[in-house]
Every structure is written in C-alpha cells, then in structure tokens.
Amino acid sequence: MTVVENRRPRKNIALSLVAILLSVVVFLVPFAFIVLTALKSRQEASRLDFSWPTQFQFVQNFVDVVQARDYMLIIAFINSTILTVASVTIMVVLAAMVAFVLQRRRTRWTGLINFLVLSGLIIPPAVVPTIWVLQKLGLFRTMPGLILVEVAFGLSFCILLFRAFIATIPRELDEAAIIDGAGPLRLFFRVVLPLLKSVIITCVVVQSVTVFNDFVNPLYFLPGDQNATVQLTLYNFSSSYSTQYNLLFMDILLITIPPLIMFLFFNKRIVAGMTAGAVKG
Amino acid sequence: MVSLEARPRTRAAGPAPAAGRKRSPYSSWFYLPAAIIYAVLFLVPTVTSFYFSLTRWSIFDSQFIGFDNYVTFFREPALVSGLWHTVVYAVLTSGLKVVLGLGLAVLLTSQIIGRGYLRSVVFFPVLVSTIGVGLTFTILMDPEEGLINESLSLLGIQGPGWLTDPGYALVSVALVDVWKGVGLATLIYIAGIVSIPQEYFEAARVDGATAWQNFRSIVLPLARPATFTVILLSLIGGLRSFDLIWAMTRGGPGFTSDVIASVIYKQYQAGFYGLSTAGNVVLFLLVTAIIFPLSRYLNSKEVDL
C-alpha cells in the first residue's frame, strides 16, 4: 500500500503507544488465551484463567484431539479440503466467464443478469426448499451437493469482483486476439484469464476462507458424523467436550491454522485486490 | 462492492460487426454453467419457498394450508421478538462497524509506529472461523470465571453476566460480531482514504487546516462510497446472522437473543418445515425491504459527489 502523508511527517509516538497497547488487549489477548489454553493440562485449562501453563501438553493434547471419536478431525480436515478446493475452483472459473461476457457485451439481458447477480449477494437463501431440491436430485447429504450449494451462493461476490476488474482491461487486446483468429474459448482462457491473476488471487483467498469457515451450509446440507467438516467437529466438540477446555481450544487452534497460513502468504494481495476491484469500481 | 454499476462503453467503441459474421466473440453460452447451478440451487428454492411457506410440509408431501404458518409466526411472541432482535442486531453491528472502522482507518493511514502490525492484527479476526470466535468468547464472557469479568473485578467493576443476563445477551453477541468484523470495514475505509487525491490535503495544509478540519471536510465526504459499502455489507450480514448467535447463546437465555435465522433453524430441527420456510420468507421480505431501497438511495447520493 502506498504511504499516505496527510499529516505532519513526524510520527505521533504517544498515539502509537496507546494504539499498540489497546490492540494487544483487545486483539492479541484472546488469541493468546486460545494458544495457552490449548497447551494446558485438563485441570489447569478448566480454571479458564490467563496464566502460563505449569507444564506444556502440546503433544498430548494434539494426539488426544486427533484421536477423538475415531480420528474424526482427520476425516473432517479431508472433507473440508475437498469442499474448499472443489467449490472455489468451480466458483472462480464460472464467475470469471460470466463476468467477462457481462462486462464486454451489452444485450437486453444485461440488466436482468446484473439484477440476479446482486440478488444473489443480498437475498438470504431459502434453506428447506434447497434441501428439497437437493433431495429431488439425489444430492442431499452428499459432498457434490454441498459443493454445488457453495458455488451457487458464492458466485455473485466473485462476479462483482471480476467484472470491476475486467472493466480495466482494454478491449483492444480482445480485438487483436480475434484478428489473430482466436475463438471465444481461446480468447478467454489464453488471453483474458491470465490477466486476471491478481483479482483471481483475491477471490480465491476470500472464498477459500469463507467456505472453509462455513458452518451454516454443512449444518443444513451435510448432516451426519461421517461427512463432518472441521467447523461441525468444532461445534460437536463444544457439546461433548465441554469440560475439556484444553482439547476444545486445541481444536480451535488447529482449525485456525489454514486461514492463518493463507493470511500470512497473501496479506498484501488481499488488500491490493480488494482495492482494485471493490471500492474504486 | 455496491457501487459497481457497469459503465458500458458505447457500442461504437466495440468491434464493428464484421460482414457475414454475426457471432460475437463474447459467447452467451459462457453464462450457461453458472446460470444452471444458480437457477437450480438458488432461484428455484427462493421461488418455491413462497409456495411451501403456505403448506404443512414434511419434505415428501405438502398440504396447502394458506396463511396458517404466518399466523402462527406472528402470534408467537417469541418469534415476533426474533424479528425485532434481528433489526436491532443488524443496526447495532453496522453502526459500530462504520464508526470504529472509520476511526481505525484514519488512525492506520496516519503516521504512527507499527502501522503494518496494527493493520494485520485488526484484520486477522476476519479470517478466523465464526464458530471458533464464538466458543472462545463464550468462555471469556463467563460471568464467574471468564477473563473479561475477572479483569473488570481487578478494576473494582462488577461485570454483568454477558451471555446469561437476558438484557445483555444480544448486545454481547453483537459486540463480538463487531470485534470479528471491524477489520473488513477498516480495510474498505483504508482503500477509500488511500484513493483520495493528495492535492486536497496539500491545499488544506496551505490553508492551515487542523487535523479535525481535514477529517471533517476532506476524509468524511470523500470516503462516502466506502461508508455506503460498509453499511450495506454489514447490514446484509447482520440481518442474516446465525452462526455466531448459535455458537454463543443458541438464542437464549429464553428467547432473548433469538433472531430470524435461529428461529428458522429451530423450526427446521423440530420438523416444522412449512413454518421454517415461512420464517425464511419473512427474512427475505425484511432484507429486501431494507436493503434494496437503501442501496438505491445511497447509489443516487453517490452521483452527486
């Protein structure tokens, strides 16, 4: 991000210290609490206080959580990974295709399609009728069913992000490719898609985190222990392990790691992509 | 994300229709795969929900009963209060996100030490799972042993039963929602403030403007599109909010933190599919009645800028 020099160039030290102190209390303490509790023994964790563990039980707690309920957490991680990778891939490719044609070609359908895209962002999904549709298709309680649901609900956001970005790509590029004999497919996949890289990254990161952290859709559309995603195991842990806070927090910690890695790798990119696409329009 | 109304180029700027070739290089079938998935799993359920909300429904067969579900819904005080809670929750969270997000963004675009660290730490909760955040704060907000009340008692303050006191439960969940979501609002505001041309600030400096005058006369009006985006996004999220409330209070104590989305889930769990779908239609109408006029109003304001 660019440096903004809208104030005195002198750094405001007092204000900085207050801000850093507040950020530690408000944002870092809760995370430190999660980590510390995850490392404690069962007795110490049950006191729920903010203290240094007398003995570190990282390995023991880790093994206990992983083994709980016949390695349910491993199954859940596999399920969540499949769900996230599949739905985000489909969502991003299909949304880019829609956004490309929607941005480039104006027909009498354009207004209607724009309206439908915005509706997808605003209107709350009708839950039980969706279950009914999935059941008619034989996809209720199946992973493909849930993947398609996530795609359907995530398309709008991606289309809006892509469309704003595609507006900044000059049309002359398309025309050059067409003169060179590229068909619509070649034009899109060979010429346009590579140019969308930065906004694709933003879309992939944001939607991966959303789908991976999604609790509501798996709860409704993929019930049952066999299919549990990580968020569902966490939710189930909270009722069955309500006295073993060390294990509960170890679970929270493990589940937070994939988004954390995403964040550390793409921190700057998320901001850049959002800035290019979302706000400037 | 709301101000994205496409500015189509004039037709003349596009490729001239080549003689003999009517086909556009922008094939309409590009819409098809997305359209099928969206139509089957979003539009069909949305449209059929209006019919199913008028039935007694067991998924396998449905029996038309007219407006009985709606009568039941609006006769039950616990369900009606859910409607009210939804509005309070949405307004409270988006109001706080606007105020805090703007404040933080101004702070994080000014010359302070540790700016990169502060930006990261504010944004990180956005990425953590709502269920994880909910469970953590449920424990931090424990009235007896929770860290928050223990810290307050060190200062000599008797903290309330955040989640167990009927008067506080909804507000407590809303505050956690703000804690988790303010990073996104801040990010949107930072993007808005950074895109303000530097000339304005330079001119203001020449005129000897104070920091407050800078904020009132430059940042506040020129960050208006960002404000609209934050308001709309957090209202949409707040009206539909379910997972945080479910993880922290499950609508309790009593029904004091029930919102429409949790009512929908409870009725679904109890097997009242028709009633649950009626709740969905009520939520649909509420969201539409608030968001569509508001977004139209805000977009019309934006043109004057």
Chai-1 contact restraints between the chains, C-beta under 6 A:
chainA,res_idxA,chainB,res_idxB,connection_type,confidence,min_distance_angstrom,max_distance_angstrom,comment,restraint_id
A,V4,B,T109,contact,1.0,0.0,6.0,A-B,restraint_1
A,V4,B,V194,contact,1.0,0.0,6.0,A-B,restraint_2
A,N6,B,F201,contact,1.0,0.0,6.0,A-B,restraint_3
A,R7,B,S110,contact,1.0,0.0,6.0,A-B,restraint_4
A,R7,B,Q111,contact,1.0,0.0,6.0,A-B,restraint_5
A,K11,B,Q111,contact,1.0,0.0,6.0,A-B,restraint_6
A,K11,B,I113,contact,1.0,0.0,6.0,A-B,restraint_7
A,N12,B,I112,contact,1.0,0.0,6.0,A-B,restraint_8
A,L15,B,I112,contact,1.0,0.0,6.0,A-B,restraint_9
A,S16,B,I112,contact,1.0,0.0,6.0,A-B,restraint_10
A,S16,B,I113,contact,1.0,0.0,6.0,A-B,restraint_11
A,I20,B,G114,contact,1.0,0.0,6.0,A-B,restraint_12
A,S23,B,L118,contact,1.0,0.0,6.0,A-B,restraint_13
A,S23,B,V121,contact,1.0,0.0,6.0,A-B,restraint_14
A,F27,B,V121,contact,1.0,0.0,6.0,A-B,restraint_15
A,I34,B,T136,contact,1.0,0.0,6.0,A-B,restraint_16
A,L48,B,I139,contact,1.0,0.0,6.0,A-B,restraint_17
A,L48,B,E145,contact,1.0,0.0,6.0,A-B,restraint_18
A,F50,B,L147,contact,1.0,0.0,6.0,A-B,restraint_19
A,L94,B,P33,contact,1.0,0.0,6.0,A-B,restraint_20
A,L94,B,A34,contact,1.0,0.0,6.0,A-B,restraint_21
A,M97,B,F30,contact,1.0,0.0,6.0,A-B,restraint_22
A,V98,B,Y31,contact,1.0,0.0,6.0,A-B,restraint_23
A,V98,B,A34,contact,1.0,0.0,6.0,A-B,restraint_24
A,V101,B,Y26,contact,1.0,0.0,6.0,A-B,restraint_25
A,V101,B,F30,contact,1.0,0.0,6.0,A-B,restraint_26
A,R104,B,Y26,contact,1.0,0.0,6.0,A-B,restraint_27
A,R105,B,S24,contact,1.0,0.0,6.0,A-B,restraint_28
A,R105,B,Y26,contact,1.0,0.0,6.0,A-B,restraint_29
A,R106,B,P8,contact,1.0,0.0,6.0,A-B,restraint_30
A,I122,B,I236,contact,1.0,0.0,6.0,A-B,restraint_31
A,I122,B,I291,contact,1.0,0.0,6.0,A-B,restraint_32
A,P124,B,R240,contact,1.0,0.0,6.0,A-B,restraint_33
A,P124,B,L283,contact,1.0,0.0,6.0,A-B,restraint_34
A,P124,B,V287,contact,1.0,0.0,6.0,A-B,restraint_35
A,A126,B,P45,contact,1.0,0.0,6.0,A-B,restraint_36
A,A126,B,T46,contact,1.0,0.0,6.0,A-B,restraint_37
A,A126,B,S49,contact,1.0,0.0,6.0,A-B,restraint_38
A,A126,B,N280,contact,1.0,0.0,6.0,A-B,restraint_39
A,V128,B,Y268,contact,1.0,0.0,6.0,A-B,restraint_40
A,V128,B,Y273,contact,1.0,0.0,6.0,A-B,restraint_41
A,V128,B,S276,contact,1.0,0.0,6.0,A-B,restraint_42
A,V128,B,T277,contact,1.0,0.0,6.0,A-B,restraint_43
A,P129,B,P45,contact,1.0,0.0,6.0,A-B,restraint_44
A,P129,B,T48,contact,1.0,0.0,6.0,A-B,restraint_45
A,P129,B,S49,contact,1.0,0.0,6.0,A-B,restraint_46
A,P129,B,F52,contact,1.0,0.0,6.0,A-B,restraint_47
A,T130,B,P45,contact,1.0,0.0,6.0,A-B,restraint_48
A,W132,B,I59,contact,1.0,0.0,6.0,A-B,restraint_49
A,V133,B,V44,contact,1.0,0.0,6.0,A-B,restraint_50
A,V133,B,P45,contact,1.0,0.0,6.0,A-B,restraint_51
A,L148,B,I37,contact,1.0,0.0,6.0,A-B,restraint_52
A,L148,B,L41,contact,1.0,0.0,6.0,A-B,restraint_53
A,V149,B,L41,contact,1.0,0.0,6.0,A-B,restraint_54
A,V151,B,I37,contact,1.0,0.0,6.0,A-B,restraint_55
A,A152,B,I37,contact,1.0,0.0,6.0,A-B,restraint_56
A,A152,B,Y38,contact,1.0,0.0,6.0,A-B,restraint_57
A,A152,B,L41,contact,1.0,0.0,6.0,A-B,restraint_58
A,A152,B,F42,contact,1.0,0.0,6.0,A-B,restraint_59
A,L155,B,A34,contact,1.0,0.0,6.0,A-B,restraint_60
A,L155,B,Y38,contact,1.0,0.0,6.0,A-B,restraint_61
A,L160,B,M1,contact,1.0,0.0,6.0,A-B,restraint_62
A,L160,B,L4,contact,1.0,0.0,6.0,A-B,restraint_63
A,A164,B,L4,contact,1.0,0.0,6.0,A-B,restraint_64
A,E175,B,P15,contact,1.0,0.0,6.0,A-B,restraint_65
A,I178,B,P25,contact,1.0,0.0,6.0,A-B,restraint_66
A,P184,B,P25,contact,1.0,0.0,6.0,A-B,restraint_67
A,P184,B,S27,contact,1.0,0.0,6.0,A-B,restraint_68
A,L187,B,P25,contact,1.0,0.0,6.0,A-B,restraint_69
A,V209,B,L127,contact,1.0,0.0,6.0,A-B,restraint_70
A,N213,B,S129,contact,1.0,0.0,6.0,A-B,restraint_71
A,F215,B,I131,contact,1.0,0.0,6.0,A-B,restraint_72
A,F215,B,D243,contact,1.0,0.0,6.0,A-B,restraint_73
A,V216,B,F242,contact,1.0,0.0,6.0,A-B,restraint_74
A,V216,B,D243,contact,1.0,0.0,6.0,A-B,restraint_75
A,Q231,B,S129,contact,1.0,0.0,6.0,A-B,restraint_76
A,Q231,B,I131,contact,1.0,0.0,6.0,A-B,restraint_77
A,L234,B,I131,contact,1.0,0.0,6.0,A-B,restraint_78
A,Y235,B,I131,contact,1.0,0.0,6.0,A-B,restraint_79
A,S238,B,L135,contact,1.0,0.0,6.0,A-B,restraint_80
A,I252,B,G132,contact,1.0,0.0,6.0,A-B,restraint_81
A,T256,B,V128,contact,1.0,0.0,6.0,A-B,restraint_82
A,P259,B,L127,contact,1.0,0.0,6.0,A-B,restraint_83
A,F263,B,L127,contact,1.0,0.0,6.0,A-B,restraint_84
A,T275,B,A191,contact,1.0,0.0,6.0,A-B,restraint_85
A,A278,B,M1,contact,1.0,0.0,6.0,A-B,restraint_86
A,V279,B,A191,contact,1.0,0.0,6.0,A-B,restraint_87
A,V279,B,G192,contact,1.0,0.0,6.0,A-B,restraint_88
A,V279,B,A226,contact,1.0,0.0,6.0,A-B,restraint_89
A,K280,B,S195,contact,1.0,0.0,6.0,A-B,restraint_90
A,G281,B,S3,contact,1.0,0.0,6.0,A-B,restraint_91
A,G281,B,L4,contact,1.0,0.0,6.0,A-B,restraint_92
